[in-house]
Amino acid sequence: MQITDTIADMLTRIRNATSAKHDSVNVPASNMKKAIAQILLDEGYIRNFQVVDDGKQGIIKINLKYAPDKTPAITGLRRVSKPGLRIYTSCEDMPRVMKGLGIAIMSTSKGVMTDRRARKENIGGEVLAFIW
């Protein structure tokens, strides 16, 4: 089966795994998904991730992070820009997720980054997802 929106598939797999209280989730690898997983790691939403070579495109194994009472670190994920409707924003009009408590993942001309870093570097781009 052909998946048209691979980033939405990754976010849905993470959302389903956290709601089922799984320790880890496997996602087919791509450079964009590796960059998103690195942002999730840097922002403290996941414990770690590793890329496993399976002879084809590879698999990203994401280890999810939970509090001691088993509440997930990721409480919400939302895909913003979809293949049918791309959402672009400038540096001035960049959205704030949960009034600054969450992050927006942006795809810019300088790579995939958070909304805070894009504001600091004064560049806009495509809004990929909101995470809180």
C-alpha positions as CSV (number, residue, x, y, z in Angstrom):
1,M,0.0,0.0,0.0
2,Q,1.3,3.4,-1.0
3,I,1.3,6.0,1.8
4,T,0.9,9.5,0.4
5,D,1.7,11.5,3.6
6,T,4.6,9.8,5.4
7,I,5.0,12.4,8.0
8,A,1.3,12.1,9.1
9,D,1.9,8.3,9.2
10,M,4.8,8.8,11.5
11,L,2.9,11.2,13.8
12,T,-0.1,8.8,13.9
13,R,2.1,5.8,14.8
14,I,3.6,7.9,17.7
15,R,0.2,9.0,18.8
16,N,-1.2,5.4,18.7
17,A,1.9,4.0,20.6
18,T,1.6,6.6,23.3
19,S,-2.1,6.0,23.8
20,A,-1.4,2.2,24.1
21,K,1.5,2.9,26.5
22,H,4.1,1.1,24.2
23,D,7.8,1.6,25.0
24,S,8.8,2.1,21.4
25,V,7.5,2.5,17.9
26,N,9.0,1.6,14.5
27,V,8.7,4.0,11.6
28,P,10.0,3.6,8.1
29,A,13.1,5.9,7.7
30,S,13.6,9.0,5.6
31,N,15.8,12.0,6.1
32,M,12.8,14.2,6.9
33,K,11.6,11.7,9.6
34,K,15.1,11.5,11.0
35,A,15.2,15.3,11.4
36,I,11.8,15.3,13.1
37,A,12.9,12.5,15.5
38,Q,16.0,14.5,16.3
39,I,13.9,17.6,17.1
40,L,11.6,15.4,19.3
41,L,14.8,14.2,21.1
42,D,16.3,17.6,21.5
43,E,13.0,19.0,22.9
44,G,12.6,16.2,25.4
45,Y,9.5,14.5,24.0
46,I,11.2,11.1,23.4
47,R,13.9,9.2,25.2
48,N,16.0,8.3,22.1
49,F,15.9,6.9,18.6
50,Q,18.1,4.8,16.4
51,V,18.1,4.0,12.7
52,V,18.1,0.3,12.0
53,D,19.3,-0.8,8.5
54,D,17.0,-3.5,7.1
55,G,18.5,-3.6,3.6
56,K,15.8,-1.4,2.1
57,Q,15.1,2.1,3.3
58,G,15.7,1.4,7.0
59,I,13.6,1.7,10.2
60,I,13.6,4.4,12.8
61,K,13.1,2.9,16.3
62,I,11.7,5.6,18.6
63,N,11.8,5.0,22.3
64,L,8.9,6.9,23.9
65,K,9.2,8.9,27.1
66,Y,6.8,8.6,30.0
67,A,6.5,10.2,33.5
68,P,6.8,8.0,36.6
69,D,3.0,7.7,36.7
70,K,3.0,6.5,33.0
71,T,1.6,9.8,31.5
72,P,3.2,10.3,28.1
73,A,5.6,13.3,27.5
74,I,3.7,13.9,24.2
75,T,0.2,14.9,25.0
76,G,-0.7,16.0,21.5
77,L,0.4,15.8,17.9
78,R,-1.2,17.5,14.9
79,R,-0.2,17.6,11.3
80,V,-0.6,21.1,9.9
81,S,0.7,21.2,6.3
82,K,-0.8,18.3,4.2
83,P,0.0,17.3,0.7
84,G,-3.4,18.7,-0.5
85,L,-3.0,22.0,1.4
86,R,0.5,23.3,2.1
87,I,0.8,25.8,4.9
88,Y,3.6,28.3,4.7
89,T,4.4,31.2,7.1
90,S,6.8,34.0,7.4
91,C,8.9,34.7,10.4
92,E,6.5,37.4,11.7
93,D,3.3,35.3,11.3
94,M,4.8,32.1,12.8
95,P,2.2,30.3,15.0
96,R,2.8,29.7,18.8
97,V,1.7,26.3,20.0
98,M,-0.2,26.3,23.3
99,K,1.0,29.9,23.9
100,G,4.7,28.8,23.8
101,L,4.3,25.5,25.8
102,G,4.5,23.3,22.6
103,I,6.6,23.4,19.5
104,A,5.9,23.8,15.8
105,I,8.2,21.8,13.5
106,M,9.1,23.9,10.4
107,S,10.7,22.9,7.2
108,T,12.8,25.9,6.1
109,S,15.5,26.7,3.5
110,K,18.1,26.0,6.3
111,G,16.6,22.6,7.2
112,V,14.0,21.2,9.6
113,M,13.8,23.2,12.9
114,T,11.5,24.3,15.6
115,D,9.5,27.5,15.5
116,R,11.7,29.1,18.1
117,R,14.9,28.5,16.2
118,A,13.3,29.8,13.0
119,R,12.2,33.0,14.7
120,K,15.8,33.4,16.0
121,E,17.3,32.9,12.6
122,N,14.5,35.2,11.1
123,I,13.3,32.7,8.4
124,G,9.9,31.3,7.5
125,G,8.9,28.1,5.8
126,E,6.4,25.3,5.8
127,V,4.7,24.4,9.1
128,L,4.9,20.6,9.3
129,A,3.4,19.8,12.7
130,F,2.4,21.0,16.2
131,I,3.6,19.0,19.2
132,W,2.6,19.7,22.8
